[in-house]
Amino acid sequence: MTDTPTRRAVLGAGVFAAGSLFAIEYGAAEGPLPPTPACHDGGEATQQQTEGPYFKTSSPERFELYEEGMSGQPIELAGLVLSRACKPLAGALLDFWQADSKGQYDNSGFRLRGHQFTDAEGRYRLRSVVPGVYPGRTRHIHVKVQPSGGRVLTTQLYFPGESKNRSDGLFRKELLVRTAKNAGWIAGRFDFVID
Ligand SMILES: [Fe+2]
């Protein structure tokens, strides 16, 4: 087969190449993941959480934080940014940062840091690895979400089935990502509801 640029681009997606386009629609082998949390008109906005000590401004614009050969469990996290009335918000900014699989943040560079904007349907997706634990904390991904012209929501996302969720005082079950296993990677789903 000829190695066309298109084919190279697809192969470049590496571990996620098999079947992954948008986890929100195609991610789980058994079908789409149900949204979490379910949005209902008049319902609660996504909870705020502390930013912690490792946020850095000026992260690169990218949804792919995973790098070839990076250790850890690859994950594609996807979902929507919604208003309190459950309307998808296009052009909302999401800025993600997290520890690597060993629990280390990159504080000199921008490894495992990146920002992106929701598409016309209010969707985002993030390709990364499941973060490692560090003293006092269970696994978590930090994020700031800001609708166009709106206020910033700073929060953290958590993973189901983690024993350290119980001992981490910041953990909230409302901030759990819904996950499904795939061939070599995990599909995750989380929808943000913004005031
Ligand atoms: Fe953290």
Residues whose N, C-alpha, C, O or C-beta is under 5 A from the ligand:
A	BS01	LIG	G52
